[in-house]
Amino acid sequence: MKEGVVFTLFLICLTSISDTVNQLFLKSAINSITAPSGNIFKIIKFIFKLISIPRVWISFTFTIISLCIWLFVLSRADLSFAFSADSMHYIFIAVASRFILKEKVTFKRWLGIIFIIVGITIISFT
């Protein structure tokens, strides 16, 4: 594998990790408050309550970091390669959900993740 490809894959991995951290902070923030029901005023109050949670802002920070890295990746790689390799975030999210959030990840989901890994590997060598 070429050195440039390895570096690009590393950057894509960083983007996926940033996306994963982003999602973990959002999930923990949303789990800390009760979702509203129907009434528009309750929804507006919910939104203001949500944006007052520091974890939401930390999540936004990781979104910006991910975007900056992603833009650099797009300047170096074909979109079809970069977007396919960015599927790593599915793997990271499943692992983080299982071990950090203690969510149940079914056998079928793990099997799907294995297929994603195989697909990323095939794409990386093309």
LOMIPA-860985 format. One line per field, with one value per residue: residue in one letter; x, y, z of N, C-alpha, C, O in turn. Coordinates in nm, 2 decimals, padded with zeros to 4 digits, always signed. Each point is the difference from the previous one (the first is absolute). Layout:
aa A_...
nc1 X_...
nc2 Y_...
nc3 Z_...
cac1 X_...
cac2 Y_...
cac3 Z_...
cc1 X_...
cc2 Y_...
cc3 Z_...
oc1 X_...
oc2 Y_...
oc3 Z_...
//
This chain:
aa M_K_E_G_V_V_F_T_L_F_L_I_C_L_T_S_I_S_D_T_V_N_Q_L_F_L_K_S_A_I_N_S_I_T_A_P_S_G_N_I_F_K_I_I_K_F_I_F_K_L_I_S_I_P_R_V_W_I_S_F_T_F_T_I_I_S_L_C_I_W_L_F_V_L_S_R_A_D_L_S_F_A_F_S_A_D_S_M_H_Y_I_F_I_A_V_A_S_R_F_I_L_K_E_K_V_T_F_K_R_W_L_G_I_I_F_I_I_V_G_I_T_I_I_S_F_T
nc1 +00.08_-00.14_+00.21_+00.03_+00.07_+00.22_+00.14_+00.01_+00.13_+00.22_+00.06_+00.04_+00.20_+00.17_+00.02_+00.12_+00.22_+00.09_+00.02_+00.19_+00.21_+00.04_+00.06_+00.22_+00.14_+00.03_+00.14_+00.22_+00.08_+00.04_+00.20_+00.13_-00.05_-00.14_-00.02_+00.04_-00.15_+00.03_-00.03_-00.14_-00.19_-00.16_-00.13_-00.16_-00.20_-00.14_-00.13_-00.18_-00.18_-00.13_-00.13_-00.17_-00.07_+00.09_-00.14_-00.17_+00.02_-00.04_-00.21_-00.11_+00.04_-00.12_-00.19_+00.01_+00.00_-00.19_-00.13_+00.06_-00.06_-00.21_-00.03_+00.07_-00.15_-00.16_+00.10_-00.06_-00.21_+00.05_-00.13_+00.04_+00.18_+00.03_-00.10_+00.11_+00.16_-00.10_+00.02_+00.19_-00.07_-00.01_+00.19_+00.08_-00.11_+00.04_+00.19_+00.01_-00.09_+00.13_+00.17_-00.07_-00.07_+00.18_+00.08_-00.23_+00.18_-00.16_-00.10_-00.22_-00.06_-00.02_-00.19_-00.17_-00.01_-00.09_-00.23_-00.09_-00.01_-00.16_-00.21_-00.03_-00.05_-00.21_-00.15_+00.00_-00.11_-00.18
nc2 -00.12_+00.09_+00.08_+00.04_-00.18_-00.06_+00.11_-00.06_-00.18_+00.05_+00.08_-00.15_-00.09_+00.13_-00.02_-00.17_+00.03_+00.11_-00.12_-00.13_+00.09_+00.05_-00.17_-00.04_+00.14_-00.04_-00.17_+00.03_+00.10_-00.11_-00.10_+00.17_-00.03_+00.13_-00.21_+00.16_+00.12_-00.10_+00.00_+00.12_+00.04_-00.17_+00.01_+00.15_-00.04_-00.12_+00.11_+00.12_-00.12_-00.04_+00.17_-00.07_-00.14_+00.01_-00.14_+00.12_+00.12_-00.12_-00.03_+00.17_-00.01_-00.14_+00.10_+00.15_-00.09_-00.08_+00.16_+00.07_-00.13_+00.02_+00.18_-00.02_-00.08_+00.14_+00.10_-00.15_+00.04_-00.20_+00.13_-00.04_+00.11_+00.20_+00.05_-00.06_+00.13_+00.15_-00.15_+00.10_+00.18_-00.09_+00.01_+00.18_+00.05_-00.11_+00.05_+00.18_-00.04_-00.11_+00.09_+00.11_-00.04_-00.12_+00.10_-00.02_-00.14_+00.07_-00.20_+00.02_+00.06_-00.15_-00.12_+00.10_-00.03_-00.19_-00.01_+00.08_-00.14_-00.15_+00.06_+00.01_-00.19_-00.09_+00.08_-00.10_-00.19_+00.12
nc3 +00.00_-00.15_-00.05_-00.21_-00.11_+00.00_-00.13_-00.21_-00.05_-00.03_-00.19_-00.17_+00.01_-00.09_-00.22_-00.08_-00.01_-00.17_-00.20_-00.01_-00.04_-00.22_-00.13_+00.01_-00.12_-00.22_-00.07_+00.01_-00.18_-00.19_+00.01_-00.07_-00.22_+00.11_-00.09_-00.15_+00.12_-00.20_+00.21_-00.13_+00.11_-00.02_-00.18_-00.01_+00.11_-00.12_-00.15_+00.08_+00.02_-00.18_-00.07_+00.13_-00.15_+00.20_+00.12_+00.07_+00.19_+00.18_+00.06_+00.10_+00.22_+00.13_+00.07_+00.17_+00.21_+00.09_+00.09_+00.20_+00.18_+00.09_+00.13_+00.21_+00.15_+00.07_+00.18_+00.16_+00.07_-00.08_-00.13_-00.21_-00.08_-00.07_-00.19_-00.18_-00.08_-00.12_-00.16_-00.04_-00.12_-00.20_-00.12_-00.11_-00.19_-00.19_-00.11_-00.14_-00.20_-00.14_-00.12_-00.18_-00.21_-00.05_-00.19_-00.02_+00.03_-00.13_+00.05_+00.02_+00.21_+00.17_+00.00_+00.09_+00.22_+00.06_+00.00_+00.19_+00.18_+00.01_+00.07_+00.23_+00.11_-00.01_+00.13_+00.20_-00.03_+00.05
cac1 -00.08_+00.08_+00.00_-00.11_-00.13_+00.00_-00.03_-00.14_-00.08_+00.01_-00.08_-00.14_-00.02_-00.02_-00.14_-00.10_+00.01_-00.06_-00.14_-00.05_-00.01_-00.11_-00.13_-00.01_-00.04_-00.14_-00.09_+00.00_-00.07_-00.15_-00.05_+00.00_-00.13_-00.12_-00.04_-00.13_-00.11_-00.09_-00.02_+00.11_+00.07_+00.09_+00.11_+00.09_+00.07_+00.09_+00.11_+00.08_+00.06_+00.11_+00.12_+00.07_+00.08_+00.14_+00.04_-00.04_+00.11_+00.12_-00.04_+00.02_+00.14_+00.05_-00.05_+00.09_+00.13_-00.02_-00.02_+00.13_+00.08_-00.06_+00.03_+00.13_+00.00_-00.06_+00.10_+00.10_-00.04_-00.13_-00.11_-00.05_+00.09_-00.01_-00.14_-00.01_+00.09_-00.06_-00.10_+00.06_-00.07_-00.10_+00.07_+00.03_-00.13_-00.05_+00.09_-00.02_-00.13_+00.01_+00.08_-00.01_-00.14_-00.05_-00.11_+00.02_+00.03_-00.04_+00.09_-00.02_+00.07_+00.15_+00.02_+00.00_+00.12_+00.11_-00.01_+00.05_+00.15_+00.05_-00.01_+00.10_+00.13_+00.01_+00.00_+00.13_+00.10_-00.03
cac2 +00.12_+00.13_+00.08_+00.10_-00.07_-00.03_+00.13_+00.03_-00.09_+00.05_+00.12_-00.04_-00.06_+00.11_+00.06_-00.10_+00.00_+00.13_-00.02_-00.08_+00.08_+00.09_-00.08_-00.04_+00.11_+00.03_-00.10_+00.02_+00.13_-00.02_-00.09_+00.07_+00.07_-00.07_+00.05_+00.06_-00.06_+00.08_+00.14_+00.08_+00.07_-00.09_-00.03_+00.12_-00.01_-00.12_+00.04_+00.09_-00.08_-00.08_+00.08_+00.04_-00.11_+00.01_-00.12_+00.03_+00.09_-00.08_-00.08_+00.09_+00.02_-00.11_+00.01_+00.09_-00.06_-00.10_+00.07_+00.06_-00.11_-00.05_+00.09_-00.03_-00.13_+00.01_+00.07_-00.09_-00.13_-00.01_-00.01_-00.14_-00.07_+00.06_-00.03_-00.15_-00.03_+00.07_-00.09_-00.05_+00.05_-00.10_-00.09_+00.07_+00.02_-00.13_-00.04_+00.09_-00.02_-00.12_+00.00_+00.13_+00.02_-00.13_-00.04_-00.14_+00.00_-00.14_-00.08_+00.04_+00.13_-00.03_-00.06_+00.11_+00.08_-00.08_+00.02_+00.13_+00.00_-00.07_+00.10_+00.11_-00.06_-00.01_+00.14_+00.06_-00.05_+00.03
cac3 +00.00_-00.01_+00.12_-00.01_+00.03_+00.14_+00.07_-00.03_+00.09_+00.13_+00.01_+00.00_+00.13_+00.10_-00.03_+00.05_+00.15_+00.04_-00.01_+00.11_+00.12_-00.01_+00.02_+00.14_+00.08_-00.03_+00.06_+00.14_+00.02_-00.03_+00.11_+00.13_+00.01_-00.05_-00.13_+00.01_-00.08_-00.08_+00.02_-00.06_+00.11_+00.07_-00.09_+00.01_+00.13_-00.01_-00.08_+00.08_+00.11_-00.07_-00.04_+00.12_+00.05_-00.05_-00.09_-00.13_-00.05_-00.02_-00.12_-00.11_-00.02_-00.07_-00.14_-00.07_-00.02_-00.10_-00.13_-00.04_-00.05_-00.12_-00.12_-00.04_-00.07_-00.13_-00.09_-00.03_-00.04_-00.08_+00.09_+00.01_+00.10_+00.13_+00.06_+00.03_+00.12_+00.11_+00.06_+00.13_+00.11_+00.04_+00.09_+00.13_+00.07_+00.06_+00.11_+00.11_+00.06_+00.08_+00.12_+00.08_+00.03_+00.05_-00.08_-00.05_-00.15_-00.04_-00.09_-00.14_-00.02_-00.01_-00.13_-00.09_+00.02_-00.06_-00.15_-00.03_+00.01_-00.12_-00.11_+00.01_-00.04_-00.14_-00.06_+00.03_-00.09_-00.14
cc1 +00.09_-00.01_-00.11_-00.13_-00.01_-00.03_-00.14_-00.10_+00.01_-00.09_-00.15_-00.03_-00.02_-00.14_-00.10_+00.00_-00.07_-00.15_-00.06_-00.01_-00.11_-00.13_-00.01_-00.04_-00.15_-00.09_-00.01_-00.08_-00.15_-00.06_-00.02_-00.13_-00.11_-00.05_-00.15_-00.11_-00.08_+00.00_+00.12_+00.08_+00.09_+00.12_+00.10_+00.08_+00.10_+00.12_+00.10_+00.07_+00.12_+00.12_+00.07_+00.09_+00.14_+00.04_-00.04_+00.10_+00.13_-00.02_+00.02_+00.15_+00.06_-00.05_+00.08_+00.13_-00.01_-00.01_+00.13_+00.09_-00.05_+00.02_+00.14_+00.01_-00.05_+00.10_+00.11_-00.05_-00.13_-00.12_-00.05_+00.08_-00.02_-00.14_-00.01_+00.08_-00.06_-00.11_+00.06_-00.08_-00.11_+00.06_+00.03_-00.13_-00.05_+00.09_-00.02_-00.14_-00.01_+00.08_-00.01_-00.14_-00.07_-00.13_+00.02_+00.02_-00.02_+00.10_-00.01_+00.07_+00.15_+00.03_+00.01_+00.12_+00.12_+00.00_+00.05_+00.16_+00.06_-00.01_+00.10_+00.14_+00.01_+00.01_+00.14_+00.11_-00.02_+00.06
cc2 +00.12_+00.07_+00.10_-00.06_-00.03_+00.13_+00.04_-00.09_+00.04_+00.12_-00.03_-00.07_+00.11_+00.06_-00.09_+00.00_+00.13_-00.01_-00.08_+00.07_+00.09_-00.07_-00.04_+00.12_+00.04_-00.10_+00.02_+00.13_-00.03_-00.10_+00.06_+00.08_-00.08_+00.07_+00.06_-00.08_+00.11_+00.16_+00.08_+00.08_-00.09_-00.04_+00.11_+00.00_-00.11_+00.04_+00.09_-00.08_-00.09_+00.08_+00.06_-00.10_+00.00_-00.11_+00.03_+00.09_-00.08_-00.08_+00.09_+00.03_-00.12_-00.01_+00.09_-00.06_-00.11_+00.06_+00.05_-00.12_-00.06_+00.08_-00.02_-00.13_+00.01_+00.07_-00.10_-00.13_+00.01_-00.01_-00.14_-00.08_+00.05_-00.03_-00.14_-00.03_+00.07_-00.09_-00.06_+00.05_-00.09_-00.10_+00.06_+00.03_-00.12_-00.04_+00.10_-00.01_-00.13_+00.02_+00.13_+00.02_-00.12_-00.04_-00.15_+00.01_-00.15_-00.07_+00.05_+00.14_-00.02_-00.06_+00.11_+00.08_-00.08_+00.02_+00.14_+00.00_-00.07_+00.10_+00.11_-00.05_-00.02_+00.13_+00.06_-00.05_+00.03_+00.14
cc3 +00.00_+00.14_+00.01_+00.04_+00.15_+00.08_-00.02_+00.08_+00.14_+00.03_+00.00_+00.13_+00.11_-00.02_+00.07_+00.15_+00.05_-00.01_+00.11_+00.13_+00.00_+00.03_+00.14_+00.09_-00.03_+00.07_+00.15_+00.04_-00.01_+00.11_+00.13_+00.02_-00.06_-00.13_+00.02_-00.08_-00.06_+00.00_-00.05_+00.10_+00.08_-00.08_+00.00_+00.13_+00.00_-00.07_+00.08_+00.11_-00.06_-00.03_+00.12_+00.06_-00.06_-00.10_-00.15_-00.07_-00.03_-00.13_-00.12_-00.03_-00.07_-00.14_-00.08_-00.03_-00.11_-00.14_-00.05_-00.06_-00.13_-00.13_-00.04_-00.07_-00.14_-00.10_-00.05_-00.07_-00.09_+00.10_+00.01_+00.09_+00.14_+00.07_+00.04_+00.12_+00.12_+00.07_+00.13_+00.12_+00.05_+00.10_+00.14_+00.08_+00.07_+00.12_+00.12_+00.06_+00.09_+00.13_+00.08_+00.04_+00.05_-00.08_-00.05_-00.15_-00.04_-00.09_-00.14_-00.02_+00.00_-00.13_-00.11_+00.01_-00.06_-00.15_-00.03_+00.01_-00.12_-00.12_+00.01_-00.04_-00.15_-00.07_+00.03_-00.09_-00.15_-00.04
oc1 +00.10_-00.10_-00.06_-00.09_-00.11_-00.08_-00.06_-00.10_-00.10_-00.06_-00.08_-00.11_-00.09_-00.06_-00.10_-00.10_-00.07_-00.07_-00.11_-00.10_-00.07_-00.08_-00.11_-00.08_-00.07_-00.11_-00.10_-00.07_-00.08_-00.11_-00.07_-00.03_+00.02_-00.01_-00.07_+00.03_-00.05_+00.01_+00.12_+00.13_+00.11_+00.11_+00.12_+00.12_+00.11_+00.12_+00.12_+00.11_+00.10_+00.11_+00.11_+00.07_+00.01_+00.08_+00.06_+00.03_+00.07_+00.09_+00.06_+00.04_+00.08_+00.07_+00.03_+00.06_+00.08_+00.05_+00.03_+00.06_+00.07_+00.03_+00.03_+00.08_+00.05_-00.01_+00.07_+00.08_-00.07_+00.02_-00.04_-00.05_-00.02_+00.00_-00.06_-00.04_+00.03_-00.05_-00.07_+00.00_-00.04_-00.07_-00.03_+00.01_-00.04_-00.06_-00.02_-00.01_-00.06_-00.05_+00.03_-00.03_-00.11_-00.09_+00.12_-00.08_+00.07_+00.09_+00.10_+00.06_+00.07_+00.11_+00.08_+00.06_+00.09_+00.11_+00.06_+00.06_+00.10_+00.09_+00.05_+00.08_+00.11_+00.08_+00.06_+00.10_+00.07_-00.02
oc2 +00.01_+00.00_+00.02_+00.06_+00.01_+00.00_+00.05_+00.05_-00.01_+00.01_+00.05_+00.01_-00.02_+00.03_+00.04_-00.01_+00.00_+00.05_+00.02_-00.01_+00.02_+00.05_+00.00_-00.02_+00.04_+00.04_-00.01_+00.00_+00.05_+00.01_-00.05_+00.05_-00.09_+00.12_-00.05_-00.09_+00.09_+00.06_-00.03_+00.01_+00.04_-00.02_-00.03_+00.02_+00.01_-00.04_-00.02_+00.03_-00.01_-00.05_+00.06_+00.02_+00.00_+00.02_-00.05_-00.02_+00.03_-00.02_-00.05_+00.01_+00.02_-00.05_-00.03_+00.02_+00.00_-00.05_-00.01_+00.02_-00.03_-00.05_+00.00_-00.02_-00.06_-00.02_+00.03_-00.07_+00.10_-00.07_-00.04_-00.09_-00.07_-00.03_-00.03_-00.07_-00.05_+00.04_-00.07_-00.06_+00.00_-00.04_-00.06_-00.01_+00.00_-00.04_-00.05_+00.01_+00.01_-00.03_+00.00_+00.03_+00.00_-00.06_-00.04_+00.07_-00.09_+00.07_+00.01_+00.02_+00.06_+00.03_+00.00_+00.05_+00.06_+00.02_+00.02_+00.07_+00.05_+00.01_+00.04_+00.07_+00.04_+00.02_+00.07_+00.07_-00.05_+00.04
oc3 +00.07_+00.07_+00.10_+00.06_+00.06_+00.10_+00.09_+00.06_+00.08_+00.10_+00.08_+00.05_+00.08_+00.10_+00.06_+00.07_+00.10_+00.09_+00.05_+00.07_+00.10_+00.08_+00.06_+00.09_+00.10_+00.06_+00.06_+00.10_+00.09_+00.03_+00.09_+00.11_-00.07_-00.01_+00.08_-00.08_+00.07_-00.10_+00.04_-00.01_+00.04_+00.05_+00.00_+00.00_+00.06_+00.04_-00.01_+00.04_+00.06_+00.02_-00.01_+00.10_-00.12_-00.09_-00.09_-00.12_-00.09_-00.08_-00.10_-00.12_-00.10_-00.09_-00.12_-00.11_-00.09_-00.10_-00.12_-00.10_-00.09_-00.11_-00.12_-00.10_-00.09_-00.12_-00.09_-00.06_+00.01_+00.10_+00.11_+00.08_+00.09_+00.11_+00.10_+00.09_+00.11_+00.10_+00.07_+00.10_+00.11_+00.09_+00.10_+00.12_+00.12_+00.10_+00.11_+00.12_+00.10_+00.11_+00.12_+00.12_+00.05_+00.06_-00.01_-00.08_+00.05_-00.06_-00.07_-00.11_-00.08_-00.06_-00.08_-00.10_-00.05_-00.06_-00.10_-00.09_-00.06_-00.08_-00.11_-00.07_-00.06_-00.09_-00.09_-00.02_-00.08_-00.11
//
